[in-house]
Amino acid sequence: MFGYYRRRLLWITERLRHQEANLDDLANLAAMQKWLIRELFTAEDKQQQLKAERKVLKAQLASRLDKDESRKIKRRVAWLDRRTECLRDVTYVLRCFGDGIAFIYLDRHAVKPLSFEGEGQVIKRSAGSLSGKTGLAMELHVLRSALDHGVPALLCDLTNSIRHGDVCLLGGSDPHLIEVKTRSDGGARGQRQKVDVTRLNDFFENDGGEVLGAPTVARSALSSKPIDHTAALNAVIAAARAEGRCVASPEPGVQIVGQRTSSRIPIFSDVVMTGSLGVYSLNAWKMDRTWLSYRPFTLLIRDPDALFEFIAGDLFLIVVIDFDRLTDAFQEAGLTARLNRDSSYFVSGDWPDGMEGAWGLSGHYADRIGLELMSPRWVAAEQARNVLQMAENIKAGVHSFVAPIPTEGPLAVLPRALSAPTLEEG
């Protein structure tokens, strides 16, 4: 399926790399989104055609048919279902390039709240088909207006990760969402969406608030630049493409496996399989379409040809994490730490200084180690600092969770003229 898209995916990859190096090239930013809209329209139109044919065939199966004709129709229906799933994979991958645009401008920690329901830890449903969306013309008008004012902006429906708002302004490392409605009131659903968008915008503007089911989340600046092993991942990919297979360990407790799918070598050969392991098949996360609020593979895998081979299933990538190393790093930072695989907190420990209660590191954050190649030692050091800060807050009578906040943004703060959370047309 993806072989048909090879030239086009290589083109959008090159455009995405260009945008990373030229954040103020808004003409290229507009061109990428125009391309994504066209490709999504085409794929969604094909899905609708397949769905219509399937409906007709299922109706025929309900009538009296001889065995040969019935068998023939059932084979056709099965083919239509497989083809539809392939097209869903295509639309998901296309939106991963939209995610790439978002993560170029936005801090990785700022994206997570955009993927979840406004008041909980439940992933928000995607908007569905772009081609059948009413109000798209108005959203494009707002998008063009932002770009014309010199503010980078992104149509939210071109991503898998931004599930609130219609247009996202990317003038800083924090997002600013705009909800576009063609009705003056937007209806009941529109009002709920407006409340969620306002809550998120307030959270980013005030560096705290009610998000992700927590009553109070206070954002805290990172004490150091994030450390990850994407360079090691790409070195493994280059070696695997040249030699068929490569295994590397850029840090104790982190192993990266790259292998061509044509290789007959067992995938876990030469991999140390001891400790409290987390095995991240990057291919599985892609195929399951669950790579949402994490830095997307369209940015992690740097070489355009290697990225296409990964998308097409010709390159297999696995990250193996020994989470005992993570708890060891927490303990080195002066905290007790234990793994809780079946709990909402993947790692937890007792509060310092004999305080009652416990602190916890979410499973979502722990998954950044496997999916974003974050350094376990850096994660432990940074999160230990947050725990100690929360402990001080509690002693001072301030009960709040601490979430990361970027120390600086790639561009200047967006103009106040474009900072209204909603644009509505009566």
C-alpha positions as CSV (number, residue, x, y, z in Angstrom):
1,M,0.0,0.0,0.0
2,F,2.6,2.5,1.0
3,G,4.8,1.8,-2.0
4,Y,2.2,3.8,-4.0
5,Y,2.9,6.8,-1.7
6,R,6.7,6.6,-1.7
7,R,7.5,9.7,-3.7
8,R,4.9,11.8,-2.0
9,L,6.0,10.8,1.5
10,L,9.6,11.5,0.6
11,W,8.5,15.0,-0.5
12,I,6.6,15.8,2.7
13,T,9.5,14.5,4.7
14,E,11.9,16.9,3.0
15,R,9.5,19.8,3.5
16,L,9.2,18.9,7.2
17,R,13.0,18.9,7.6
18,H,13.1,22.2,5.8
19,Q,10.6,23.6,8.3
20,E,12.6,22.5,11.3
21,A,15.5,24.5,10.0
22,N,13.4,27.5,8.9
23,L,10.7,28.1,11.4
24,D,9.7,31.4,9.9
25,D,9.1,30.0,6.4
26,L,5.3,30.3,6.6
27,A,4.9,29.7,2.8
28,N,6.3,26.2,3.3
29,L,4.2,25.7,6.4
30,A,1.1,26.6,4.3
31,A,2.2,24.4,1.4
32,M,2.6,21.3,3.7
33,Q,-0.9,21.8,5.1
34,K,-2.4,22.2,1.7
35,W,-0.7,19.0,0.6
36,L,-1.9,17.1,3.7
37,I,-5.5,18.3,3.2
38,R,-5.5,17.2,-0.4
39,E,-4.0,13.7,0.4
40,L,-6.5,13.2,3.3
41,F,-9.4,14.2,1.1
42,T,-8.3,11.6,-1.5
43,A,-7.8,8.8,1.0
44,E,-11.1,9.6,2.8
45,D,-12.9,9.7,-0.5
46,K,-11.6,6.2,-1.4
47,Q,-12.7,5.0,2.0
48,Q,-16.2,6.2,1.4
49,Q,-16.3,4.5,-2.0
50,L,-15.2,1.2,-0.4
51,K,-17.8,1.6,2.4
52,A,-20.6,2.2,-0.2
53,E,-19.6,-0.9,-2.2
54,R,-19.4,-3.0,1.0
55,K,-23.0,-1.9,2.0
56,V,-24.3,-3.0,-1.4
57,L,-22.5,-6.4,-1.2
58,K,-23.8,-7.0,2.4
59,A,-27.3,-6.4,1.2
60,Q,-26.8,-8.9,-1.6
61,L,-25.6,-11.5,1.0
62,A,-28.9,-11.1,2.8
63,S,-30.7,-12.4,-0.3
64,R,-30.8,-15.9,-1.7
65,L,-27.6,-16.7,-3.5
66,D,-25.9,-19.9,-4.6
67,K,-22.8,-20.9,-2.7
68,D,-20.3,-19.9,-5.4
69,E,-21.8,-16.4,-5.7
70,S,-22.0,-16.0,-1.9
71,R,-18.4,-17.1,-1.5
72,K,-17.3,-14.7,-4.2
73,I,-19.0,-11.8,-2.5
74,K,-17.6,-12.7,0.9
75,R,-14.1,-12.6,-0.5
76,R,-14.8,-9.2,-2.0
77,V,-16.1,-7.9,1.3
78,A,-13.0,-9.2,3.1
79,W,-10.8,-7.5,0.5
80,L,-12.7,-4.2,1.0
81,D,-12.2,-4.5,4.7
82,R,-8.5,-5.0,4.3
83,R,-8.3,-2.1,1.9
84,T,-10.2,0.2,4.2
85,E,-7.8,-0.7,7.1
86,C,-4.9,0.1,4.8
87,L,-6.4,3.5,4.0
88,R,-6.9,4.2,7.7
89,D,-3.2,3.5,8.2
90,V,-2.5,6.0,5.4
91,T,-4.6,8.7,7.0
92,Y,-3.0,8.0,10.4
93,V,0.6,8.3,8.9
94,L,-0.4,11.5,7.0
95,R,-1.5,13.0,10.3
96,C,1.8,11.9,11.9
97,F,3.4,14.5,9.6
98,G,0.9,17.0,10.9
99,D,2.1,16.0,14.4
100,G,5.6,16.6,13.2
101,I,4.7,20.2,12.4
102,A,3.2,20.6,15.9
103,F,6.3,19.2,17.7
104,I,8.6,21.4,15.7
105,Y,7.1,24.4,17.3
106,L,5.7,23.2,20.6
107,D,7.4,21.8,23.7
108,R,6.8,18.1,23.9
109,H,5.3,18.4,27.4
110,A,2.8,21.0,26.2
111,V,1.2,18.6,23.7
112,K,-0.1,15.9,26.1
113,P,-3.1,17.9,27.5
114,L,-4.3,18.5,23.9
115,S,-4.9,14.8,23.4
116,F,-7.1,14.1,26.4
117,E,-10.6,14.9,27.5
118,G,-10.8,18.2,29.3
119,E,-11.3,16.8,32.8
120,G,-9.8,13.4,32.8
121,Q,-7.1,10.9,31.6
122,V,-9.3,9.6,28.8
123,I,-8.0,10.1,25.3
124,K,-10.3,12.4,23.4
125,R,-11.9,11.0,20.3
126,S,-10.5,12.2,17.0
127,A,-12.6,14.6,14.9
128,G,-13.2,12.0,12.2
129,S,-13.3,12.7,8.5
130,L,-11.8,16.0,7.4
131,S,-13.5,16.0,4.0
132,G,-17.0,15.7,5.5
133,K,-16.5,18.4,8.1
134,T,-18.8,21.4,8.1
135,G,-17.1,24.7,8.8
136,L,-13.8,23.7,7.3
137,A,-13.9,26.7,5.0
138,M,-14.1,29.0,8.0
139,E,-11.2,27.2,9.7
140,L,-9.1,27.6,6.6
141,H,-9.9,31.3,6.6
142,V,-8.7,31.6,10.2
143,L,-5.6,29.6,9.4
144,R,-4.7,31.9,6.4
145,S,-5.4,35.0,8.5
146,A,-2.9,33.8,11.2
147,L,-0.2,33.0,8.5
148,D,-0.9,36.4,6.8
149,H,-0.2,38.1,10.2
150,G,3.1,36.3,10.4
151,V,2.0,33.8,13.1
152,P,2.7,30.1,12.4
153,A,-0.5,28.1,12.7
154,L,-1.8,24.6,12.2
155,L,-5.1,23.1,11.3
156,C,-5.8,20.8,14.3
157,D,-7.5,18.1,12.2
158,L,-4.2,17.5,10.3
159,T,-2.8,15.9,13.5
160,N,-3.4,12.9,15.7
161,S,-2.3,14.7,18.8
162,I,-4.2,18.0,18.9
163,R,-7.8,17.1,19.6
164,H,-9.1,20.4,21.0
165,G,-9.8,23.5,19.0
166,D,-9.8,23.9,15.3
167,V,-6.7,26.0,14.7
168,C,-3.6,26.0,16.8
169,L,-1.3,29.1,16.9
170,L,2.3,28.1,17.1
171,G,3.9,31.4,17.9
172,G,5.6,30.1,21.1
173,S,6.5,26.8,22.7
174,D,3.0,26.6,24.2
175,P,0.0,26.2,22.0
176,H,-2.9,28.7,21.7
177,L,-6.1,27.1,20.5
178,I,-8.8,28.8,18.5
179,E,-12.3,27.3,18.3
180,V,-14.0,28.3,15.1
181,K,-17.8,28.1,14.9
182,T,-20.1,29.0,12.0
183,R,-23.1,29.4,14.4
184,S,-23.2,32.2,17.0
185,D,-23.7,29.7,19.9
186,G,-22.1,26.6,18.4
187,G,-24.8,24.4,20.0
188,A,-24.4,22.4,23.2
189,R,-21.4,20.5,21.9
190,G,-19.8,23.7,20.7
191,Q,-20.2,25.2,24.2
192,R,-18.5,22.2,25.8
193,Q,-15.6,22.5,23.3
194,K,-15.3,26.2,24.0
195,V,-15.1,25.5,27.8
196,D,-12.3,23.0,27.2
197,V,-10.4,25.3,24.9
198,T,-10.7,28.2,27.3
199,R,-9.5,25.9,30.2
200,L,-6.4,24.8,28.2
201,N,-5.5,28.3,27.0
202,D,-5.8,29.5,30.6
203,F,-3.6,26.7,31.8
204,F,-0.8,27.6,29.4
205,E,-1.1,31.3,29.9
206,N,-1.2,31.1,33.7
207,D,1.3,28.2,34.0
208,G,-1.3,26.2,35.9
209,G,-4.9,25.2,36.4
210,E,-7.3,22.3,36.1
211,V,-6.2,19.7,33.4
212,L,-6.0,16.0,33.0
213,G,-8.3,15.3,35.9
214,A,-6.1,17.0,38.5
215,P,-7.6,19.8,40.6
216,T,-4.5,22.0,40.5
217,V,-1.5,21.6,38.2
218,A,1.4,24.0,38.6
219,R,3.9,24.2,35.8
220,S,7.5,24.3,36.6
221,A,10.4,25.2,34.3
222,L,12.8,22.3,33.5
223,S,16.0,22.6,35.4
224,S,18.1,21.2,32.5
225,K,17.8,20.6,28.8
226,P,16.1,17.2,28.0
227,I,18.5,14.4,27.2
228,D,17.5,11.8,24.7
229,H,19.0,9.1,22.5
230,T,17.6,9.9,19.1
231,A,21.1,10.2,17.7
232,A,21.8,6.7,18.9
233,L,18.5,5.5,17.3
234,N,19.5,7.0,14.0
235,A,22.9,5.5,14.1
236,V,21.3,2.1,14.8
237,I,19.0,2.6,11.8
238,A,21.9,3.5,9.5
239,A,23.8,0.4,10.5
240,A,20.8,-1.8,10.3
241,R,20.0,-0.6,6.8
242,A,23.6,-1.2,5.7
243,E,24.2,-4.5,7.5
244,G,20.7,-5.9,8.1
245,R,20.8,-5.6,11.9
246,C,22.3,-3.5,14.7
247,V,22.0,-3.5,18.5
248,A,23.3,-0.6,20.7
249,S,23.1,0.5,24.3
250,P,23.6,4.3,24.6
251,E,23.0,4.2,28.4
252,P,22.8,1.4,31.0
253,G,19.3,0.0,30.9
254,V,18.6,1.2,27.3
255,Q,18.9,-1.1,24.3
256,I,18.0,-0.1,20.7
257,V,17.4,-2.8,18.1
258,G,17.2,-2.1,14.4
259,Q,16.6,-4.8,11.9
260,R,15.4,-5.2,8.3
261,T,12.3,-7.3,8.3
262,S,13.9,-9.5,5.6
263,S,16.5,-10.6,8.1
264,R,16.2,-14.2,9.5
265,I,18.1,-13.4,12.7
266,P,15.8,-13.7,15.9
267,I,14.9,-10.1,16.8
268,F,16.1,-10.4,20.4
269,S,19.5,-12.0,19.6
270,D,22.3,-10.1,21.5
271,V,19.7,-8.3,23.6
272,V,20.1,-8.5,27.4
273,M,16.7,-9.7,28.6
274,T,17.2,-9.4,32.4
275,G,15.7,-6.9,34.8
276,S,12.3,-5.2,34.9
277,L,12.0,-4.8,31.2
278,G,9.7,-2.7,29.1
279,V,9.8,-3.7,25.4
280,Y,8.7,-1.0,23.0
281,S,8.0,-2.1,19.4
282,L,7.9,1.2,17.6
283,N,6.3,-0.6,14.6
284,A,3.5,-1.9,16.8
285,W,2.8,1.6,18.2
286,K,2.6,2.8,14.6
287,M,0.4,0.0,13.4
288,D,-1.9,0.2,16.3
289,R,-2.2,4.0,15.7
290,T,-1.5,4.7,19.4
291,W,1.5,7.1,18.9
292,L,-0.5,10.2,20.0
293,S,1.0,12.8,22.3
294,Y,4.6,11.6,22.0
295,R,7.2,13.1,19.7
296,P,6.3,11.4,16.4
297,F,8.4,9.0,14.4
298,T,8.3,11.5,11.5
299,L,10.8,13.6,13.6
300,L,12.6,10.8,15.4
301,I,13.8,9.0,12.2
302,R,15.9,11.6,10.4
303,D,16.8,10.0,7.1
304,P,13.8,10.3,4.6
305,D,14.5,6.9,3.0
306,A,14.8,5.2,6.4
307,L,11.6,6.9,7.6
308,F,9.7,5.5,4.5
309,E,11.1,2.0,5.1
310,F,9.8,2.2,8.7
311,I,6.4,3.4,7.5
312,A,6.3,0.7,4.9
313,G,7.2,-2.1,7.3
314,D,10.6,-2.8,5.9
315,L,12.5,-1.7,9.0
316,F,11.8,-3.1,12.4
317,L,12.7,-1.0,15.5
318,I,12.6,-2.0,19.2
319,V,13.6,-0.2,22.3
320,V,14.2,-2.3,25.4
321,I,14.2,-0.5,28.8
322,D,15.3,-2.0,32.1
323,F,13.2,0.1,34.5
324,D,15.2,-1.1,37.5
325,R,17.7,1.5,36.2
326,L,15.1,4.1,36.5
327,T,14.2,3.3,40.1
328,D,17.9,3.1,40.9
329,A,18.4,6.7,39.5
330,F,15.5,7.9,41.6
331,Q,17.1,6.4,44.7
332,E,20.4,8.0,43.8
333,A,18.6,11.3,43.8
334,G,17.5,10.6,47.4
335,L,14.0,9.2,46.9
336,T,12.5,5.8,47.6
337,A,11.1,4.3,44.3
338,R,9.3,1.2,43.3
339,L,7.7,-0.1,40.1
340,N,3.9,-0.5,39.9
341,R,3.1,-1.9,36.5
342,D,-0.6,-2.4,37.2
343,S,-1.1,1.1,38.8
344,S,-1.9,4.5,37.2
345,Y,1.5,5.5,38.6
346,F,4.2,3.4,36.9
347,V,6.8,4.5,39.5
348,S,6.0,5.7,43.0
349,G,7.7,6.3,46.3
350,D,7.2,7.8,49.7
351,W,7.3,11.5,50.3
352,P,10.7,12.7,51.6
353,D,11.3,13.8,55.2
354,G,8.8,11.3,56.6
355,M,5.8,13.1,55.1
356,E,2.6,11.1,54.8
357,G,1.5,9.9,51.3
358,A,3.3,9.0,48.1
359,W,4.5,10.6,44.9
360,G,4.1,9.0,41.5
361,L,5.4,9.0,37.9
362,S,2.7,8.3,35.4
363,G,2.8,5.5,32.9
364,H,2.5,8.1,30.1
365,Y,5.7,9.8,31.2
366,A,7.5,6.5,31.6
367,D,6.5,5.6,28.0
368,R,8.5,8.7,26.8
369,I,11.6,6.7,27.7
370,G,10.7,4.0,25.2
371,L,9.0,6.1,22.5
372,E,10.9,9.4,22.6
373,L,14.2,7.7,23.6
374,M,14.4,9.9,26.7
375,S,17.3,9.2,29.0
376,P,16.1,7.3,32.2
377,R,18.7,9.0,34.3
378,W,17.6,12.5,33.1
379,V,14.0,11.6,33.6
380,A,14.7,10.5,37.2
381,A,16.8,13.5,38.0
382,E,14.3,16.0,36.6
383,Q,11.3,14.3,38.2
384,A,13.1,14.0,41.6
385,R,13.5,17.7,41.5
386,N,9.8,18.1,40.9
387,V,9.0,15.7,43.8
388,L,11.1,17.7,46.1
389,Q,9.5,20.9,44.9
390,M,6.0,19.4,45.5
391,A,7.1,18.4,49.0
392,E,8.1,22.0,49.7
393,N,4.8,23.2,48.3
394,I,2.9,20.8,50.6
395,K,4.8,22.0,53.6
396,A,3.9,25.6,52.7
397,G,0.2,24.6,52.3
398,V,0.1,24.7,48.5
399,H,-1.3,21.4,47.3
400,S,-0.6,21.1,43.5
401,F,0.9,18.8,41.0
402,V,4.0,19.9,39.1
403,A,4.1,19.7,35.4
404,P,7.0,20.6,33.1
405,I,7.1,24.0,31.4
406,P,9.6,24.9,28.6
407,T,12.2,27.5,29.5
408,E,12.1,29.2,26.1
409,G,10.2,29.1,22.8
410,P,11.4,28.8,19.2
411,L,9.6,32.1,18.2
412,A,8.4,35.3,19.8
413,V,5.2,35.4,21.7
414,L,2.2,35.6,19.4
415,P,0.7,39.0,18.8
416,R,-2.1,40.0,21.1
417,A,-4.3,40.8,18.0
418,L,-4.5,37.0,17.4
419,S,-4.8,35.8,21.0
420,A,-8.6,35.5,21.3
421,P,-9.6,31.9,22.3
422,T,-12.5,31.9,19.9
423,L,-13.5,33.4,16.6
424,E,-17.2,33.1,15.8
425,E,-19.3,34.3,12.9
426,G,-23.0,35.0,13.5
